[in-house]
């Protein structure tokens, strides 16, 4: 048994499962509205090889019943996925509009990726 890949696989599996659960939980009761991209906050992120990458965190607004909400996304992207000023779908929960999400960035792909990476790591950890 090789403990390092086993632990890494378990961590990836748990993280991927949490991402999928969060996606499912949020989308279960999410309502859709039209919003607009206001701006992107740009920052530098370092990867595991200590290389810098420019990341973009969008801020957007949407209106409900005459009230306009401005939200900074909790998700960052490696490009400006939606042009500034363009309309886009926004997902929100009634009563918790400040935690709205862009529909375009609210995917389950990252969860699938982490679970996919966990499978060979757990196999290597157990059988190599």
GROMACS elastic network, one bead per residue, 0.5 to 0.9 nm:
[ bonds ]
;  ai    aj funct       b0    kb
    1     6     6  0.82194   500
    1   124     6  0.81316   500
    1   125     6  0.56136   500
    1   127     6  0.61160   500
    1   128     6  0.62757   500
    2     5     6  0.63685   500
    2     6     6  0.64807   500
    2     7     6  0.89976   500
    2   124     6  0.71198   500
    2   126     6  0.63848   500
    2   127     6  0.78121   500
    2   128     6  0.65678   500
    3     6     6  0.50274   500
    3     7     6  0.60551   500
    3     8     6  0.85354   500
    3   125     6  0.57986   500
    3   126     6  0.80092   500
    4     7     6  0.53310   500
    4     8     6  0.61822   500
    4     9     6  0.85318   500
    4   121     6  0.88551   500
    4   125     6  0.69170   500
    5     9     6  0.58540   500
    5    10     6  0.84409   500
    5   118     6  0.88134   500
    5   120     6  0.87277   500
    5   121     6  0.50441   500
    5   122     6  0.63071   500
    5   123     6  0.84290   500
    5   124     6  0.64521   500
    5   126     6  0.85594   500
    6     9     6  0.50921   500
    6    10     6  0.61888   500
    6    11     6  0.86406   500
    6   118     6  0.85393   500
    6   121     6  0.59556   500
    6   123     6  0.75675   500
    6   124     6  0.70802   500
    6   126     6  0.66421   500
    7    10     6  0.50698   500
    7    11     6  0.61260   500
    7    12     6  0.85707   500
    7   121     6  0.83543   500
    7   122     6  0.76829   500
    7   125     6  0.78253   500
    8    11     6  0.51052   500
    8    12     6  0.61167   500
    8    13     6  0.84622   500
    8   118     6  0.72568   500
    8   121     6  0.67520   500
    8   122     6  0.77375   500
    8   125     6  0.88290   500
    9    12     6  0.51039   500
    9    13     6  0.59653   500
    9    14     6  0.85404   500
    9   114     6  0.87687   500
    9   115     6  0.83216   500
    9   117     6  0.70509   500
    9   119     6  0.65944   500
    9   120     6  0.75347   500
    9   123     6  0.84473   500
    9   125     6  0.79504   500
   10    14     6  0.60870   500
   10    15     6  0.84743   500
   10   118     6  0.64384   500
   10   119     6  0.87416   500
   10   121     6  0.81918   500
   10   122     6  0.68121   500
   11    14     6  0.52115   500
   11    15     6  0.60467   500
   11    16     6  0.84650   500
   11   114     6  0.89640   500
   11   118     6  0.77002   500
   12    15     6  0.50909   500
   12    16     6  0.59198   500
   12    17     6  0.83855   500
   12   111     6  0.89641   500
   12   113     6  0.89578   500
   12   114     6  0.51809   500
   12   115     6  0.61782   500
   12   116     6  0.85952   500
   12   117     6  0.68329   500
   12   118     6  0.51884   500
   12   119     6  0.88785   500
   12   121     6  0.88767   500
   13    16     6  0.51673   500
   13    17     6  0.60222   500
   13    18     6  0.85473   500
   13   111     6  0.86246   500
   13   114     6  0.61964   500
   13   116     6  0.80760   500
   13   117     6  0.78364   500
   13   118     6  0.51618   500
   13   119     6  0.77250   500
   14    17     6  0.50613   500
   14    18     6  0.61216   500
   14    19     6  0.86627   500
   14   114     6  0.85409   500
   14   115     6  0.79373   500
   14   118     6  0.88214   500
   15    18     6  0.51053   500
   15    19     6  0.62585   500
   15    20     6  0.87223   500
   15   111     6  0.72555   500
   15   114     6  0.68850   500
   15   115     6  0.79253   500
   16    19     6  0.51262   500
   16    20     6  0.62702   500
   16    21     6  0.85669   500
   16   110     6  0.70456   500
   16   112     6  0.63083   500
   16   113     6  0.72331   500
   16   115     6  0.51249   500
   16   116     6  0.85711   500
   16   118     6  0.85680   500
   17    20     6  0.51759   500
   17    21     6  0.60514   500
   17    22     6  0.85314   500
   17   111     6  0.63405   500
   17   112     6  0.82207   500
   17   114     6  0.82104   500
   17   115     6  0.70399   500
   18    22     6  0.59777   500
   18    23     6  0.84708   500
   18   111     6  0.75251   500
   19    22     6  0.51304   500
   19    23     6  0.61325   500
   19    24     6  0.86202   500
   19   108     6  0.70090   500
   19   110     6  0.73406   500
   19   111     6  0.50367   500
   19   112     6  0.86018   500
   19   114     6  0.89950   500
   20    23     6  0.50785   500
   20    24     6  0.61624   500
   20    25     6  0.85258   500
   20   107     6  0.87316   500
   20   108     6  0.57797   500
   20   109     6  0.85413   500
   20   110     6  0.83335   500
   20   111     6  0.53194   500
   20   112     6  0.75420   500
   21    24     6  0.51104   500
   21    25     6  0.59406   500
   21    26     6  0.84556   500
   21   111     6  0.88396   500
   22    25     6  0.50549   500
   22    26     6  0.59492   500
   22    27     6  0.83733   500
   23    26     6  0.54016   500
   23    27     6  0.60617   500
   23    28     6  0.84177   500
   23   106     6  0.71184   500
   23   107     6  0.69651   500
   23   108     6  0.63008   500
   23   111     6  0.89156   500
   24    27     6  0.53095   500
   24    28     6  0.59154   500
   24   108     6  0.85452   500
   25    28     6  0.52764   500
   25    29     6  0.74926   500
   25    30     6  0.88719   500
   26    29     6  0.62864   500
   26    30     6  0.60781   500
   26    91     6  0.87994   500
   26    92     6  0.84014   500
   26    93     6  0.80160   500
   27    31     6  0.81770   500
   27    91     6  0.79354   500
   27    92     6  0.87709   500
   27   106     6  0.88642   500
   29    92     6  0.84247   500
   29    93     6  0.66354   500
   29    94     6  0.87468   500
   30    91     6  0.56802   500
   30    92     6  0.52499   500
   30    93     6  0.51586   500
   30    94     6  0.79629   500
   30   100     6  0.89516   500
   31    90     6  0.81840   500
   31    91     6  0.55141   500
   31    92     6  0.53870   500
   31    93     6  0.61084   500
   31    94     6  0.74620   500
   32    89     6  0.65509   500
   32    90     6  0.56313   500
   32    92     6  0.65449   500
   32    93     6  0.88939   500
   32   103     6  0.83608   500
   33    62     6  0.69890   500
   33    63     6  0.78051   500
   33    64     6  0.79438   500
   33    88     6  0.84824   500
   33    89     6  0.58781   500
   33    90     6  0.52323   500
   33    91     6  0.65027   500
   33    92     6  0.78275   500
   34    61     6  0.87481   500
   34    62     6  0.61912   500
   34    63     6  0.77822   500
   34    87     6  0.65434   500
   34    88     6  0.57717   500
   34    90     6  0.58821   500
   34    91     6  0.88109   500
   35    60     6  0.65984   500
   35    61     6  0.53538   500
   35    63     6  0.72597   500
   35    86     6  0.83949   500
   35    87     6  0.54861   500
   35    88     6  0.52934   500
   35    89     6  0.59623   500
   35    90     6  0.58482   500
   35   102     6  0.85600   500
   36    59     6  0.87375   500
   36    60     6  0.54671   500
   36    61     6  0.54839   500
   36    62     6  0.65359   500
   36    84     6  0.77025   500
   36    85     6  0.58034   500
   36    86     6  0.55645   500
   36    88     6  0.58136   500
   36    89     6  0.82979   500
   36    90     6  0.87052   500
   37    40     6  0.81962   500
   37    58     6  0.68900   500
   37    59     6  0.61186   500
   37    61     6  0.66816   500
   37    82     6  0.71977   500
   37    83     6  0.70616   500
   37    84     6  0.50285   500
   37    85     6  0.51975   500
   37    86     6  0.58896   500
   37    87     6  0.66800   500
   37    88     6  0.73986   500
   38    58     6  0.74586   500
   38    59     6  0.55744   500
   38    60     6  0.50462   500
   38    61     6  0.69120   500
   38    70     6  0.87250   500
   38    84     6  0.56770   500
   38    85     6  0.59458   500
   38    86     6  0.84822   500
   39    57     6  0.84358   500
   39    58     6  0.58606   500
   39    59     6  0.54326   500
   39    60     6  0.71664   500
   39    83     6  0.87818   500
   39    84     6  0.58602   500
   39    85     6  0.80945   500
   40    56     6  0.57346   500
   40    57     6  0.53451   500
   40    59     6  0.60508   500
   40    60     6  0.89428   500
   40    72     6  0.89279   500
   40    80     6  0.73751   500
   40    84     6  0.78743   500
   41    55     6  0.82577   500
   41    56     6  0.56050   500
   41    57     6  0.51174   500
   41    58     6  0.63340   500
   41    59     6  0.76846   500
   41    72     6  0.89915   500
   42    54     6  0.67509   500
   42    55     6  0.57548   500
   42    57     6  0.65232   500
   42    58     6  0.88335   500
   43    53     6  0.83344   500
   43    54     6  0.57708   500
   43    55     6  0.54388   500
   43    56     6  0.66091   500
   43    57     6  0.82477   500
   44    52     6  0.60356   500
   44    53     6  0.55532   500
   44    55     6  0.60267   500
   44    56     6  0.88737   500
   45    50     6  0.89250   500
   45    51     6  0.80665   500
   45    52     6  0.54644   500
   45    53     6  0.51927   500
   45    54     6  0.62513   500
   45    55     6  0.65679   500
   46    49     6  0.76242   500
   46    50     6  0.52097   500
   46    51     6  0.52640   500
   46    53     6  0.61837   500
   46    54     6  0.88611   500
   47    50     6  0.51979   500
   47    51     6  0.55132   500
   47    52     6  0.66267   500
   47    53     6  0.75562   500
   48    51     6  0.74110   500
   49    52     6  0.88786   500
   53    78     6  0.76382   500
   54    77     6  0.88365   500
   54    78     6  0.64186   500
   54    79     6  0.81291   500
   55    76     6  0.62381   500
   55    77     6  0.55988   500
   55    79     6  0.67899   500
   55    80     6  0.87191   500
   56    75     6  0.87676   500
   56    76     6  0.53865   500
   56    77     6  0.52041   500
   56    78     6  0.60600   500
   56    79     6  0.62286   500
   56    80     6  0.63643   500
   56    81     6  0.89088   500
   57    72     6  0.72551   500
   57    73     6  0.61676   500
   57    74     6  0.73892   500
   57    75     6  0.64378   500
   57    77     6  0.64402   500
   57    78     6  0.89228   500
   57    80     6  0.83509   500
   58    71     6  0.85866   500
   58    72     6  0.60874   500
   58    73     6  0.56237   500
   58    74     6  0.85587   500
   58    75     6  0.80056   500
   58    76     6  0.72315   500
   58    77     6  0.83989   500
   58    80     6  0.78455   500
   58    81     6  0.89409   500
   58    82     6  0.87701   500
   58    84     6  0.89028   500
   59    70     6  0.70970   500
   59    71     6  0.55896   500
   59    73     6  0.58654   500
   60    69     6  0.83023   500
   60    70     6  0.57587   500
   60    71     6  0.54686   500
   60    72     6  0.64248   500
   60    73     6  0.75979   500
   60    90     6  0.87955   500
   60   102     6  0.82966   500
   61    68     6  0.66815   500
   61    69     6  0.53923   500
   61    71     6  0.60954   500
   61    72     6  0.87377   500
   61    90     6  0.87797   500
   62    67     6  0.83724   500
   62    68     6  0.56455   500
   62    69     6  0.54814   500
   62    70     6  0.68049   500
   62    71     6  0.84971   500
   62    90     6  0.75034   500
   63    66     6  0.62219   500
   63    67     6  0.53828   500
   63    69     6  0.60604   500
   63    70     6  0.88501   500
   64    67     6  0.53130   500
   64    68     6  0.64955   500
   64    69     6  0.79952   500
   65    68     6  0.84094   500
   69    97     6  0.71863   500
   69    98     6  0.69402   500
   70    98     6  0.75279   500
   71    97     6  0.85054   500
   71    98     6  0.60585   500
   71    99     6  0.72380   500
   71   100     6  0.69277   500
   71   101     6  0.83199   500
   72    75     6  0.87455   500
   72    98     6  0.87151   500
   72    99     6  0.86720   500
   72   100     6  0.87784   500
   72   101     6  0.88307   500
   73    76     6  0.72564   500
   73    99     6  0.81980   500
   73   100     6  0.77557   500
   73   101     6  0.63777   500
   73   102     6  0.73710   500
   74    99     6  0.85124   500
   74   101     6  0.78124   500
   75   101     6  0.83430   500
   75   102     6  0.87840   500
   75   105     6  0.70742   500
   75   106     6  0.84121   500
   76    79     6  0.87193   500
   76   105     6  0.85856   500
   77    80     6  0.69445   500
   77    81     6  0.72582   500
   77   105     6  0.83544   500
   78    81     6  0.82576   500
   79    82     6  0.87139   500
   80    83     6  0.64748   500
   80    84     6  0.83094   500
   81   104     6  0.84930   500
   81   105     6  0.87617   500
   82    85     6  0.85869   500
   82    86     6  0.67704   500
   82    87     6  0.85482   500
   82    88     6  0.78874   500
   82   104     6  0.87708   500
   83    86     6  0.56139   500
   83    87     6  0.88220   500
   84    87     6  0.87139   500
   88   102     6  0.75154   500
   88   103     6  0.77774   500
   88   104     6  0.80731   500
   89   101     6  0.88781   500
   89   102     6  0.63096   500
   89   103     6  0.54775   500
   89   104     6  0.74009   500
   90   100     6  0.67035   500
   90   101     6  0.57731   500
   90   103     6  0.52838   500
   90   104     6  0.83001   500
   91    97     6  0.88511   500
   91   100     6  0.56006   500
   91   101     6  0.52309   500
   91   102     6  0.61126   500
   91   103     6  0.57877   500
   91   106     6  0.86155   500
   92    95     6  0.87820   500
   92    96     6  0.70598   500
   92    97     6  0.55511   500
   92    98     6  0.81180   500
   92    99     6  0.68140   500
   92   101     6  0.64113   500
   92   102     6  0.87988   500
   93    96     6  0.52717   500
   93    97     6  0.58787   500
   93    98     6  0.88974   500
   93    99     6  0.77804   500
   93   100     6  0.70453   500
   94    97     6  0.62177   500
   95    98     6  0.85820   500
   96    99     6  0.59217   500
   96   100     6  0.74902   500
   97   100     6  0.53706   500
  101   104     6  0.85477   500
  101   105     6  0.74953   500
  101   106     6  0.67192   500
  102   105     6  0.55254   500
  102   106     6  0.62564   500
  103   106     6  0.51475   500
  103   107     6  0.78472   500
  104   107     6  0.71977   500
  107   110     6  0.73760   500
  107   111     6  0.85451   500
  108   111     6  0.54100   500
  108   112     6  0.65210   500
  108   113     6  0.88383   500
  109   112     6  0.51309   500
  109   113     6  0.61513   500
  109   114     6  0.87496   500
  110   114     6  0.62531   500
  110   115     6  0.86430   500
  111   114     6  0.52544   500
  111   115     6  0.62623   500
  111   116     6  0.84923   500
  112   115     6  0.51619   500
  112   116     6  0.59474   500
  112   117     6  0.85721   500
  113   117     6  0.61733   500
  113   118     6  0.86014   500
  114   117     6  0.50731   500
  114   118     6  0.61351   500
  114   119     6  0.89320   500
  115   119     6  0.65478   500
  116   119     6  0.56587   500
  116   120     6  0.76430   500
  117   120     6  0.62206   500
  117   121     6  0.66087   500
  117   122     6  0.89060   500
  118   121     6  0.51290   500
  118   122     6  0.59744   500
  118   123     6  0.85012   500
  119   122     6  0.53201   500
  119   123     6  0.62111   500
  119   124     6  0.86858   500
  120   124     6  0.60121   500
  120   125     6  0.83806   500
  121   124     6  0.51383   500
  121   125     6  0.60145   500
  121   126     6  0.86010   500
  122   126     6  0.60921   500
  122   127     6  0.84770   500
  123   126     6  0.52459   500
  123   127     6  0.58657   500
  123   128     6  0.76459   500
  124   127     6  0.54058   500
  124   128     6  0.50472   500
  125   128     6  0.61572   500
